[in-house]
Amino acid sequence: MAGKRKANPAGSSNDLRGDVLDVLGVLKVATTDQIQRITAPRTLSFRHTLKKTPSEQKTARTAAHAGALSDLRRHGLSENGGTTNGAETLRNLTLKGLEAASHELRRPLPEMGSPARGAGSSGAAHALSVNETVIALLRPKPDLALLAGELSEALAAAWAAVDCPAGLGSLASYATEVPLPATGTWNAPGRGGTQTDIVLAVRQDGVPLLFIEVDNCRESAEELVDKLERHGRFFRRTVKDTDGEARPVWPTLWPVPDGRWDAARNYHKATSR
C-alpha cells in the first residue's frame, strides 16, 4: 500500500485514472467538473449534496477526479492547459497520455489526434461547448447499486438523475475534432477539407452515424455555408475498393449498416454530377 501511495500520492485508483484518460482521450481538453460528470456512473456518491454552498458542493464532487488528475500529472500523462473564462483549470493529455488513452479506448493512436496544448490559452469556449453537447447526449447516470447505505439526501439526488431519459451510447461511441480530409490522408489532411466537432456512432440506439457541429454564434452565415461545403467535399471523395470500383471514402472509416452501401454510392453519384 505504501508503494502505491508513493507512486500516486493523491490516492487515486487505477479505475478512476482510467476513466479520466478515457474522457480526455475523447474530449481532448476539459475541466475537472466536466470529467467528473461524464464518469458519474462509476464514481459519484452524491454526498456533495450535503454541502452548504455550490462552491463547496463542486469541490466535494470533483475531489476524487482532481486527485486522479494530480496523479496522472505526476506520471507525465496529463497537464494543466490554461483556464476557462470562469477561472476553472483546463486539463489535457500529453503525447504520453494520448498513448495511454488509446489503450484504454482501444483506438489506434493515429485516430487519437494530437495533444490539445495551447487550447486553453483563450478559455477554450468552443471546446467546452462541444464537451457540454457530449454530456447532454450521453446523460450519464449513477449506478444505484453503488449507493447502498448512502444518506437519504444523496439517494434522492441519485434517483433524480436516474429518472431522466436515457442518453445515447457510451463515451467510446463519441469522437471529437475529427478531420474530414478532402485531399491528403487521414493523418496528414490536405487543403480544402475541414473537421467536424463530434462524430457519434451508436447503431444499437438507431444512430448509425451522426456528425454534429457546435456553434458559439461567432461565425457568419457565409462561413457556416463554406464549412458545410467542405463537409460535402469530403463526403463526395472516393477510393477504389478491392473490386476496382470507386466508392465513397467515408463508409471505409465508419461502420455502414446493412443495405446502406448502395445508398451511399447513389448519394455520391447524385452529388458528383
Helices and strands as residue ranges (DSSP letters): H 2-7, H 14-27, E 29-31, H 32-38, H 40-43, G 47-50, H 54-74, E 78-83, E 89-93, H 95-105, G 109-112, H 125-138, G 144-147, H 152-162, G 171-173, E 174-180, E 194-202, G 203-205, E 207-212, H 221-236, E 238-240, E 246-248, G 250-252, H 260-271
